[in-house]
Structure formats: C-alpha cells, structure tokens
Amino acid sequence: MDISRLSYGAEIARAASAQGLDPALLAAVAAQETGGPGSSSGRNIVGDGGHGHGLFQIDDRSWAFAKSPAAMDPAQNAAMAARVLSGDLQRYGGDVHAALSAYNSGSPTSAGTTTTWGDGQTLGYADSVLRHYQEITAGGPGDLAAEQPATSASVNALANLGAAAPAGSTAASPSNAAESSAAALFPPLMATFSAPPPMTYNGSEQQAANAIGAESDKALGDLTGAGDDVFDSGGEGD
C-alpha cells in the first residue's frame, strides 16, 4: 500500500520493505506510539518524560540505540522498530495480534497499554494499532499530523521493543474476537509471512544498519530465557 501521504511515509515504507512487513501496519504502530487516537501519522518527538525517542518512542532505559543521535533520525528509528516487529511476527507464526501484543508488553496474550478513542471505545494496544491500520488503509483523517518537536510527556515509550518469549515457549491463542479482527485485516500477511529478503546499503547507511542489527540481535538474545518478566510498555494510553 502507498503510504507516501503520511508523515514520514517514505522512511516507514523503506523500513517495512526491508523486513517484509506491510507498510501500513508499521505506520499504524507509529500512529499508536506518537500520533494519538484518530491520527494516521506519528511524530518525531521525545516523550515519556524524556525517555521515549523518535517516531516509534524507543526507550533509552532499554536500548542503547535510543541514547544516540540516530534515534531521532526517522529512517533509522523506523528501521529499528521494523526489525523487532518482524522478529515478533516470525516468533508467533505470522499472528499479527499476538506479535503486536508482544511488541508492546512482552506477552502475546496481554492487552498491554490501553487507549481510549474519541468515541469512548477503550482498546488494548494491539486492537488500537489495528484501528489505526483501518483508518490508514481507508485514507482516514489525520494523515498529515503537524510536527511537535517539543517534549511531550503524554507520549509513551516503547520500552519493550523486541521483548521475546522464553526459549521453547509457544504463544497461547488470542481471544476469538481479536483473532477474527486480525485475520480479517491481515489475511495475506498471516498466511504468507516469511523471512524478509536481504537489503543492501552503502556508506553511512551500512554503518547505521550494522549498529541497529548488532544491538537488536544482542538484546533479543539477552531476553531469551528471561522467564516471564513483563517490561514496561508504550503507546498512547499511559
């Protein structure tokens, strides 16, 4: 899907393509993290009391990457988020709802951060991302969200980017409603998701990609076998 109309659409689309993701899904995560209910775009800001960095609110308490200037580069921030979401999708067999829940809370079955939308509906993290996805694919309002570079304490950090399930564990099935919602929205992705193709870079892009890859691989390895610990979560609703 063409998401070029969205703020940072080109950067998000490139990051999604590199990991074999639906670009609208990655854009929906950005809208959840730094956009707000009813918005289809995220913003490149510092939030969560100064701990959440960039478009996807990568938390400097969990990721060394977030402490570097690269974290405020929308392209590199999106690349980091895409790499981890791709890993969660592979870990949970292409189950979008489970992957989004794990991406936020560390658990494929947790509701995670809740968000109350303008119509009064309160949704868990994964369902709120899927609602953003529906608005993005329908060309809904808020496509060109205004930039707000100042710190915004109301924007929450993605503290558990890349949280993995314990080694050898399997995800429990989500609720019937959540499963039906995800299956209806993402039938091609859930049916055909596979490992992303290799991506080539040059110059400074290669250095940035190597740094992001090394850090996320190390963090995912450290988290494997960490028991049932649940990390602080991010999103609009905290």
N, C-alpha and C positions, 0 to 999 in steps of 0.2 A: 504494500500500500504506500502511496505517496504521502509523506508527512511533511513535505517541504514548507507547508503553510504554517507549521508550528514553530514557536521559538526554539532555536537550536535543533530544528528538524534535520538538517544535513548531518550534524555531528551524531545525533542519535541514530539516524539511518545507517551511517557508516559503521558505528559500533555494533548495531544489531546484525548487519550483514556479515561482519567478521565472525560472529558467533552462531550464525544460522538461526537468528531469532526473528520473529515478526516485529518489524519496527514500531508498529502501533502499540504492541504490548510493552516494549521498552519505554516508549513515550508515555504510556499510561502510568508506569512506575514513577517517572519524573513528575508527572502531574500530581500524583498522590503525595510525593515527598515535598515538593516545593511550589505546587500550584494552588491547591485548595479545591473544595467541592465546587463543581460547575466549570472549572478551568480545564482546558485541554493541553496546557503547556506548563512546564516547570520553569523555575527561575534560578539563575546562578548567584546564590546568596550564601551568607554564613548564618546559620541558625542554631537552635538548641543551646542557647547560652554560650555560643562561640565554638561549640564542638562539632556541629554538622557543617560540612564543607561542600559547596557546589551544587550542581543540578540534582544530584542523587543523594545529597546530605551524607556523605561518607564521614564516619565518626573518627575523630583523631584520638579517641581513647581506645580504639580497637585497631586502627590501621595507620601505620607509619606513612603510607601514601598521603593520608589526609593532612599531614603536617607539612607537606611540600607544596611549592607553588603550583605544581601540576594539578593539585586537587581543585583549583579554581579555573582550570582550563576545561571548558565544557566537553571538548573532544576526549580528553584523557579521563575525565570523570565518568563520562558515559561508557568508555571502554572498560573501565574497572567494573562498573555495575553490570554491564552485559556479560562479562566473563563469569561473574559469580552466578547470575541468573541462569545462564546456560548450564553451569555445573549443577544447579539445583534441578533443572528440568531433566537432565540426564540421570541424576540420582533417583528421581521419582518417576521414571519411566514416561516422561512427557506429560505428566499430570500437572496442568497449569496451576490449578487451585492449590495443590499441595506444595508446588515449587514456590509460589508467591508467599504462602504462609511461612514456609521455612526461611525464605529470604528475609522476612520481617522478624520472626520470633525465634527461629531455630527449630521449630516443630512444624511438620507438615499438616498437623491437625488443629493447631492453635488458631483462635480468632485473631490474635495479635492486637495491634493498635486499632482502636475503633475511631470512626469518623462519622459525624452527624452532618448530613447534607441539608440543603436549603428546604427540602420538602419534609424534613423531620425524620427521614429514614436514617437509622444508625447501622453502619456496616462494619464488619471486621475488615482487616487490611486487604486480604485477597479479593473479597467481594467489592470493596471500594475501588481497587485497581481495575477490576473488570467493568465497573460502572464508568470509570474514566475511559476505558477502552471502547465501550459502546458509544460514548459521546465523540471520541476521536474518529472512529470509523464512520459515524453518521455525520461528521462535519459539524459537531455541536458548537456551542458558544465558548468563548474564552480561548480561541485558538492562538491569539497573539497577545499573551499576557505581558503587561508592562514590566520592565526590569525594575527591581528594587534592590540596589546594591548594599543598602544598609543592613546591619544585623537585624534579624527578625527572630525573637525568642519563641514565636508561635510555630515556627517551622521546626520539625523534629528530625533528629539524626537517624541515619540508617546504621545503627550501632552494631548490628549482627551481620553485616554484609558477608556472605559466604559461610554462614553457620551450617555445619554439616551434622547429619545424623550419626550416632555411634556406629563404628565399623560393624558390618554384619547385620544391622537392623533393617527392617522393612517398614515402609510407611503404612499407617492404618488408612482405611478408605475414608474420604471426606464424607460429609453428610450428603444425603440424596439430592437435596436442593442445590448445594454447592457444586456437586459433581455434575448435575444436569446443566447448571449455568455455565460451567467451564466447558463442558463438552459441546454445548450449543454454540458458544462463542468461538471456540478454537478447534473444530474438528480436524482440519488439516494438520495443525501443529501437534495435537495429541496423538494423531495416527502416524505421523511420518517423521517426527523429530529425530534427528540423528546428529552425530558429532559434526561440528562446523568445519568447513574447508579451511585449509591453511591460508593465512593472509600475509602478503608481503609488504614491507615498509622500506623506507630508505632514510638515511641521515638521522635527524633528531627523532623522527617518528619511531625508528627502530629502537633507539635507546629508551624512549618512553615505554614502548611495548614490552621490552625486556624487563624493565623495572616493575611494571604492573604485573606481568606474568610471574616473576620471581616472588613478589610479595604475596600474591593471592595463592600461589601454589604452597608456599610455606605456611600461610595461615590456615588453609584448608587441611594441610597435613597435621598441624598442631591441634586443630579442633577435632579431628577424627579420633574417636575413642575417649572423648572428653566427658562421657557419661550423659546424663540427662540435663545438663546445665542449660538454662534458657537465658539468652543475652537480652540486654535492654533493646527495645525495638524503636523503630522510627516510623514516621508517617505524619499525616496532618492532625490526627486526633488527640495527641497527648496534651 
